[in-house]
Amino acid sequence: MFCVSLNFHNTDVALRESFPHGAEMLDDLSEGVLLSTCNRIEVYGVGDVYPFVENWFRDYKSKLFLYEEDRAIRHLYKVATGLDSMVLGEDEILGQLKDAYEAAHAAGKTGYELNTVFRGAITAAKRVKTETLLSKTSVSVATLAASACVRFWDEQQTKHGTDRRANVLMIGGSGDIGGKLLKDLWSYDRFDLSATVREHGVREKAAAVDYHDRYIALKDADIVISATKSPHFTVTAEGVAEADAGAEPKDRLYVDLAVPRDIDSALSPILTIDDLEELAARNNERKQDAASEASAILKEELETVYKDLAFHDLVPLLTDPPPGIPALTEDRKRLLYTFREEATADEFRTFARVMLRLSQTYSEEAL
């Protein structure tokens, strides 16, 4: 088995987007799976890799990663579990990998080896997802801010017994964090969004508000987010008091993503960029711990698949031994199965190689 890979480690987006080949590459292989995402173009295959590379990746060889045998299997497992992702632990790749495998399987391009390793990689990824916090621990300031907004509104809905959507006002926020936060909030489908700038990539989803009318919009807002480069407060306690004059008191969450601060600290509850970055740092430590746990799971699952592949090579000896080799008794078969369970992958593969060499020797002597 092999894997050839163009991914975010060794290529930029423009190169990957311009790669001219697709599923037709698999026609050269007895077994093959094409995994093509925004961050990677990878072919997992069985066959002679070097003519394949020359035929399809000749112009990309200086950028290409090539993995063979154990390294190819290990790479597949790392990809499936999110340990090789740009965002450590993201689990979108698992769905993409499953789709790629199922497409190849439906096309008749997977045999025993690829079926075994892909199903094993998917199993390993599911274990990592359920047994660790790797995919559940965000280190993105925007994602953490969005989660805080969701928690706040959950609490408000419970407190007031309402199921209405929250009104969110974004002041500024044309940078990466502000734009990502607005998109994250939109994805929850629980917020009505307004913004004083229009460069968020969600123009049709956020109502436009003139900056000078921000306090008018703030009056109805349940959550106010500010992310500008202004040297002065964009939201002051005095301005809020004037906007809310004569209205029923309401709880409102303030999220300040600016440095220096945009929102008057007299307002509360307020979540600042320092709060979010501190949480992100703590989560990063947790994520590294989770990555270590995921690596341990990976090692266990790789041991299993290596032994499964080695055992498959021995099956003909058990079911139809060649001339000169007596059939194994049931007791010896049970002993073999026990050894497979208890031995390391290296031990069992060494045993399998010896058995196969002996069977070949006996067969030649019998002839």
C-alpha positions as CSV (number, residue, x, y, z in Angstrom):
1,M,0.0,0.0,0.0
2,F,1.1,3.6,-0.7
3,C,-0.1,7.1,-0.3
4,V,0.9,10.1,-2.4
5,S,0.0,13.4,-0.9
6,L,-0.2,17.1,-1.8
7,N,-1.3,18.8,1.4
8,F,-1.2,22.1,3.3
9,H,2.2,21.1,4.8
10,N,3.9,21.2,1.4
11,T,1.7,23.2,-1.0
12,D,-0.4,26.3,-1.0
13,V,-4.1,26.6,-1.9
14,A,-3.5,27.9,-5.4
15,L,-1.4,24.9,-6.3
16,R,-3.9,22.4,-4.9
17,E,-6.8,24.2,-6.7
18,S,-5.0,24.0,-10.0
19,F,-4.2,20.3,-9.8
20,P,-5.7,19.0,-13.0
21,H,-6.5,15.4,-12.2
22,G,-9.3,13.6,-10.4
23,A,-10.8,10.1,-10.1
24,E,-9.4,9.1,-13.5
25,M,-6.0,8.6,-11.7
26,L,-7.5,5.5,-10.0
27,D,-7.8,3.7,-13.4
28,D,-4.0,3.0,-13.1
29,L,-4.4,1.1,-9.8
30,S,-5.8,-2.3,-8.8
31,E,-7.0,-0.6,-5.6
32,G,-7.3,3.1,-5.0
33,V,-9.0,5.8,-3.0
34,L,-8.9,9.5,-3.9
35,L,-9.2,11.9,-1.0
36,S,-9.6,15.5,-2.3
37,T,-10.4,18.4,0.1
38,C,-9.4,22.0,0.4
39,N,-6.4,21.0,2.5
40,R,-5.2,17.9,0.7
41,I,-5.1,15.8,-2.4
42,E,-4.2,12.2,-1.6
43,V,-4.3,8.9,-3.4
44,Y,-4.1,5.7,-1.3
45,G,-3.4,2.8,-3.6
46,V,-2.1,-0.7,-4.0
47,G,0.3,-1.3,-6.9
48,D,3.5,0.1,-8.3
49,V,3.7,3.6,-7.0
50,Y,6.6,5.0,-9.1
51,P,5.0,4.7,-12.6
52,F,1.8,6.1,-11.0
53,V,3.7,9.1,-9.7
54,E,5.4,9.6,-13.0
55,N,2.1,9.5,-14.9
56,W,0.0,11.8,-12.7
57,F,2.3,13.8,-10.4
58,R,5.4,14.3,-12.6
59,D,5.2,18.1,-12.4
60,Y,4.6,18.0,-8.6
61,K,7.3,15.6,-7.5
62,S,9.3,18.3,-5.6
63,K,6.3,19.0,-3.5
64,L,5.0,15.4,-3.1
65,F,4.9,13.4,0.1
66,L,5.2,9.6,-0.6
67,Y,4.3,7.1,2.1
68,E,4.7,3.3,1.7
69,E,3.5,0.3,3.7
70,D,3.4,1.0,7.4
71,R,4.0,4.7,6.9
72,A,1.1,4.9,4.5
73,I,-1.2,3.2,7.0
74,R,0.0,5.4,9.8
75,H,-0.5,8.5,7.7
76,L,-4.1,7.5,6.9
77,Y,-4.9,7.0,10.6
78,K,-3.5,10.4,11.5
79,V,-5.6,12.0,8.8
80,A,-8.7,10.2,9.8
81,T,-8.3,11.2,13.5
82,G,-7.5,14.8,12.8
83,L,-4.0,14.6,14.0
84,D,-2.7,15.7,10.6
85,S,-5.3,18.5,10.2
86,M,-4.5,22.2,9.9
87,V,-6.8,22.7,12.9
88,L,-5.6,19.9,15.2
89,G,-8.5,17.5,15.9
90,E,-11.1,18.9,13.5
91,D,-13.4,16.1,12.6
92,E,-14.8,17.3,9.2
93,I,-12.1,15.3,7.6
94,L,-13.6,12.0,8.9
95,G,-16.8,12.6,6.9
96,Q,-14.7,13.5,3.8
97,L,-12.6,10.4,4.2
98,K,-15.6,8.1,4.6
99,D,-17.2,9.6,1.5
100,A,-14.0,9.0,-0.5
101,Y,-13.7,5.4,0.7
102,E,-17.4,4.7,0.0
103,A,-17.1,6.1,-3.5
104,A,-14.0,3.9,-4.3
105,H,-15.7,0.9,-2.7
106,A,-18.8,1.4,-4.8
107,A,-16.7,1.7,-7.9
108,G,-15.0,-1.7,-7.1
109,K,-11.6,-0.1,-6.4
110,T,-11.0,-1.5,-2.9
111,G,-9.9,-4.9,-2.0
112,Y,-9.0,-6.6,1.2
113,E,-6.1,-4.3,2.1
114,L,-7.8,-1.0,1.5
115,N,-11.0,-2.2,3.0
116,T,-9.2,-3.2,6.1
117,V,-7.1,-0.1,6.6
118,F,-9.9,2.4,5.8
119,R,-12.4,0.7,8.1
120,G,-9.8,0.5,10.8
121,A,-8.9,4.2,10.4
122,I,-12.6,5.1,10.7
123,T,-12.9,3.0,13.8
124,A,-9.8,4.7,15.3
125,A,-11.3,8.1,14.5
126,K,-14.6,7.3,16.2
127,R,-12.7,6.2,19.3
128,V,-10.7,9.4,19.4
129,K,-13.9,11.4,19.0
130,T,-15.7,9.6,21.8
131,E,-12.8,8.9,24.2
132,T,-10.9,12.2,24.0
133,L,-11.6,16.0,23.9
134,L,-9.5,16.5,20.8
135,S,-12.4,17.6,18.5
136,K,-14.4,19.2,21.3
137,T,-11.8,21.7,22.6
138,S,-11.6,24.9,20.5
139,V,-8.6,27.2,20.5
140,S,-10.2,29.7,18.1
141,V,-11.1,33.1,19.7
142,A,-14.0,33.5,17.3
143,T,-15.4,30.0,18.0
144,L,-15.0,30.5,21.8
145,A,-16.8,33.9,21.5
146,A,-19.6,32.3,19.5
147,S,-20.0,29.5,22.1
148,A,-20.2,32.2,24.8
149,C,-23.0,33.9,22.9
150,V,-24.9,30.6,22.6
151,R,-24.5,29.9,26.3
152,F,-25.7,33.3,27.2
153,W,-28.8,33.1,25.0
154,D,-29.6,29.6,26.3
155,E,-29.6,31.0,29.8
156,Q,-31.8,33.9,28.8
157,Q,-34.3,31.6,27.1
158,T,-34.5,29.5,30.2
159,K,-34.7,32.5,32.5
160,H,-37.5,34.2,30.6
161,G,-39.2,31.2,29.1
162,T,-38.9,32.4,25.5
163,D,-37.9,30.7,22.3
164,R,-37.4,33.9,20.2
165,R,-34.2,34.5,18.3
166,A,-31.5,36.8,19.8
167,N,-30.7,40.1,18.2
168,V,-26.9,40.5,17.7
169,L,-25.2,43.8,16.8
170,M,-21.7,43.7,15.5
171,I,-19.8,47.0,15.5
172,G,-16.8,46.9,13.1
173,G,-15.4,43.4,12.9
174,S,-14.1,43.5,9.4
175,G,-11.0,41.5,10.4
176,D,-10.6,37.8,10.5
177,I,-11.9,37.2,14.1
178,G,-15.0,39.4,13.6
179,G,-15.9,37.9,10.3
180,K,-15.4,34.4,11.6
181,L,-17.5,35.1,14.6
182,L,-20.4,36.5,12.6
183,K,-20.3,33.4,10.3
184,D,-20.2,31.1,13.3
185,L,-23.2,32.9,14.9
186,W,-25.1,32.6,11.6
187,S,-24.5,28.9,11.4
188,Y,-26.4,28.4,14.7
189,D,-29.6,29.8,13.1
190,R,-30.6,31.3,16.4
191,F,-29.5,34.9,15.9
192,D,-30.7,37.9,13.9
193,L,-27.6,39.7,12.9
194,S,-26.9,43.4,12.3
195,A,-23.5,44.9,11.4
196,T,-22.0,48.3,10.8
197,V,-19.6,47.0,8.1
198,R,-20.3,44.8,5.1
199,E,-17.1,42.9,4.6
200,H,-18.1,39.7,6.5
201,G,-18.9,37.4,3.6
202,V,-22.5,37.3,5.0
203,R,-23.8,40.4,3.3
204,E,-27.2,38.9,2.6
205,K,-27.5,37.6,6.2
206,A,-26.6,40.6,8.3
207,A,-28.7,43.8,8.2
208,A,-26.7,47.0,7.6
209,V,-26.5,49.6,10.3
210,D,-24.8,52.9,10.0
211,Y,-22.1,53.3,12.6
212,H,-23.6,56.6,13.8
213,D,-26.9,54.7,14.4
214,R,-25.3,52.0,16.5
215,Y,-27.1,53.1,19.7
216,I,-30.5,53.0,18.0
217,A,-29.7,49.4,16.9
218,L,-28.3,48.6,20.4
219,K,-31.6,49.3,22.1
220,D,-33.0,46.1,20.7
221,A,-29.8,44.1,20.8
222,D,-29.4,41.1,23.2
223,I,-25.7,40.7,22.4
224,V,-23.4,43.5,21.4
225,I,-20.0,42.7,19.8
226,S,-17.4,45.3,19.0
227,A,-14.1,44.8,17.1
228,T,-12.7,48.0,15.7
229,K,-9.4,49.8,15.7
230,S,-10.8,52.9,17.3
231,P,-8.7,54.7,19.9
232,H,-11.9,55.5,21.8
233,F,-14.8,53.5,23.2
234,T,-17.4,52.6,20.5
235,V,-19.9,51.7,23.3
236,T,-20.0,53.7,26.5
237,A,-22.1,53.2,29.6
238,E,-23.6,56.6,29.2
239,G,-24.6,55.9,25.6
240,V,-26.2,52.6,26.6
241,A,-28.1,54.3,29.4
242,E,-29.5,56.9,27.0
243,A,-30.4,54.2,24.4
244,D,-32.2,52.2,27.1
245,A,-34.0,55.2,28.7
246,G,-37.7,54.4,29.2
247,A,-37.3,50.8,28.2
248,E,-37.8,47.7,30.3
249,P,-34.4,46.7,31.9
250,K,-32.9,43.8,30.0
251,D,-29.9,41.5,30.2
252,R,-27.3,42.1,27.5
253,L,-24.0,40.4,26.8
254,Y,-21.1,42.6,25.6
255,V,-18.2,41.0,23.7
256,D,-15.2,43.2,23.2
257,L,-12.7,41.8,20.6
258,A,-10.7,45.0,20.3
259,V,-7.2,46.1,21.6
260,P,-7.4,48.7,23.0
261,R,-10.9,48.1,24.3
262,D,-14.0,49.2,22.5
263,I,-16.6,48.7,25.2
264,D,-16.8,50.6,28.5
265,S,-15.8,48.2,31.3
266,A,-18.6,49.7,33.4
267,L,-21.0,47.6,31.3
268,S,-21.6,44.0,32.2
269,P,-21.5,41.1,31.6
270,I,-18.6,41.8,29.3
271,L,-16.3,39.3,27.7
272,T,-12.9,40.7,26.5
273,I,-10.3,39.5,24.1
274,D,-8.0,38.9,27.1
275,D,-10.7,36.6,28.6
276,L,-11.0,34.7,25.3
277,E,-7.3,34.4,24.7
278,E,-6.8,33.1,28.2
279,L,-9.5,30.5,27.6
280,A,-8.0,29.6,24.2
281,A,-4.6,29.1,25.9
282,R,-6.1,26.8,28.5
283,N,-7.9,24.9,25.8
284,N,-4.7,24.6,23.8
285,E,-3.1,22.8,26.8
286,R,-6.1,20.5,27.0
287,K,-6.0,19.9,23.3
288,Q,-2.3,18.9,23.5
289,D,-3.2,16.5,26.3
290,A,-6.1,15.1,24.2
291,A,-3.7,14.8,21.2
292,S,-1.4,12.6,23.4
293,E,-4.4,10.5,24.3
294,A,-5.4,10.3,20.6
295,S,-1.9,9.2,19.7
296,A,-2.1,6.4,22.2
297,I,-5.4,5.2,20.7
298,L,-3.8,5.4,17.3
299,K,-1.0,3.2,18.4
300,E,-3.4,0.6,19.7
301,E,-5.5,0.6,16.5
302,L,-2.4,0.4,14.3
303,E,-1.2,-2.7,16.2
304,T,-4.6,-4.3,15.5
305,V,-4.6,-3.5,11.7
306,Y,-1.0,-4.6,11.2
307,K,-1.8,-8.0,12.8
308,D,-5.0,-8.3,10.8
309,L,-3.1,-7.8,7.6
310,A,-0.4,-10.3,8.6
311,F,-3.0,-12.9,9.6
312,H,-4.8,-12.5,6.3
313,D,-1.6,-13.7,4.6
314,L,-1.7,-16.9,6.7
315,V,-5.3,-17.8,6.0
316,P,-4.5,-20.0,3.0
317,L,-2.2,-22.1,5.3
318,L,-5.1,-22.6,7.6
319,T,-7.8,-23.4,5.1
320,D,-5.9,-25.1,2.3
321,P,-2.3,-26.0,3.3
322,P,0.1,-26.7,0.4
323,P,1.5,-30.2,-0.2
324,G,3.9,-31.4,2.5
325,I,2.4,-29.2,5.3
326,P,-0.1,-31.0,7.6
327,A,-3.3,-29.2,8.4
328,L,-3.4,-27.5,11.8
329,T,-5.4,-29.2,14.5
330,E,-8.1,-27.2,16.2
331,D,-5.9,-26.8,19.3
332,R,-3.1,-25.3,17.3
333,K,-5.5,-23.0,15.5
334,R,-6.7,-21.8,18.9
335,L,-3.1,-21.3,20.0
336,L,-2.4,-19.3,16.8
337,Y,-5.5,-17.0,17.5
338,T,-4.3,-16.5,21.1
339,F,-0.9,-15.6,20.0
340,R,-2.3,-13.1,17.5
341,E,-4.2,-11.4,20.4
342,E,-1.3,-11.3,22.8
343,A,1.7,-10.7,20.6
344,T,2.8,-7.3,19.4
345,A,2.4,-6.5,15.7
346,D,6.1,-6.9,15.1
347,E,6.2,-10.3,16.8
348,F,3.2,-11.6,14.9
349,R,4.4,-10.3,11.6
350,T,7.8,-11.9,12.2
351,F,6.0,-15.2,13.0
352,A,3.8,-14.9,9.8
353,R,6.9,-14.3,7.6
354,V,8.6,-17.4,9.1
355,M,5.5,-19.5,8.5
356,L,5.2,-18.3,4.9
357,R,8.8,-19.0,4.2
358,L,8.5,-22.5,5.7
359,S,5.4,-23.3,3.7
360,Q,7.2,-22.2,0.5
361,T,10.2,-24.4,1.4
362,Y,8.0,-27.4,2.1
363,S,6.0,-26.9,-1.1
364,E,9.2,-26.8,-3.2
365,E,10.5,-29.9,-1.6
366,A,7.2,-31.7,-2.1
367,L,7.4,-30.9,-5.8
